[in-house]
């Protein structure tokens, strides 16, 4: 507004980049229906790199697990001594991988 750029009052990632059919499926898969969760999911789906999700209530974690269940997702932790071979297996076989419980350090 300070630069006098045109912008709508009701802008959201959901309305500009989200597909209603995808959003509905995300909700079926357990994603909460609030605007922040949906906008975050749009970013996750549109990102070119792998997202880091800060998820204290495990809502995104449960959504990702449900969404990729059919793709035989590998779930591991950062403390897994076999993390690198597990990652190599996931990449070489085209399987999604979820690394849970990353520490702050």
N, C-alpha and C positions, 0 to 999 in steps of 0.2 A: 504494500500500500504506500509505503514511503517512496518507493521508486515509481509508483503509479503504473504498475504492471497489472494487466487484467487478470483477475482471479475470481472464481465463484466462491460464494459464501459456504457452500456445502461440499467442498472438495473432500474426497476420500480415495484411498488406493482401491478400496473395494469397488467403487463405482467406475473408476477410470481404467483399472488394469485387471480386475477380477471378472471371472465368468460366473454367472449365476448357477450354472450346472455344477461347476467345480466347487463353489462355495457350499452348495447344498450337500454335495457328497462329503465335504470336509466335516460339516455339521453331523452328518450321519455317522462318520468315523470318529466322532467324539470331540471335535473342536468346538469350544464355546461359541455362542452366537453373538457375543459382544463385538463392537467395531474394532477395538484394539486387537483382539485375537484374530479376526478376519484379515485386517490390514497386515498383521505380522505374517499370517499364512501366505498372503499374496507375495510379500517380500521373499519368503522362503521358497516359494514355487518359481518366482521370476529371477532369483539370484543366479549369477553365473558361477559363484563359488559356494562351498559348503557352509551352511549357516551355523553359528554358535547361538544356542538358545539358552537364555537364563530363565529357568522354569521352576520356581520354588514350589509350586503346587502340583507339578508333574502333569499338567494339562496338555502341554505340547508333546511331552514324552509319550503319553498314552495315545494321542492323536497320531503321531508318527508311527508308533508300533502297530496301530490298527490299519493305517493307510498302506503300510508296506508289508503287512502280514502275508499277503498272497505272493509277494516277490521273494519270500524266504530270506528276510532281512537278518543280518548277523548283528547280535547285540553283545557288546562287551564293555569293559571299563578301562579307564586309562591305566589302572594299576595291573592289568593283565600282563603277565610276563611274556605272553605270546601275542602281544598286540600287533607287532610288525608283520609276522606271518599271517595273522588273521586279516589284517588290512590288505596284504598282498592277495590273499585268497578272494576277498570281496571284490577287489579291483579286477583281477584276472577273470573272474566269473561273472562280472557285471551285476553283482548283488549289492543292494543297499546295506549300509552299516551305520549303526548307532553306537556312539561312544558315550556312555553315561557317567555321571558323577565325577566330572572334572573338578579338580581342586583349584583354589584361587592362586596358589603359588606357581 
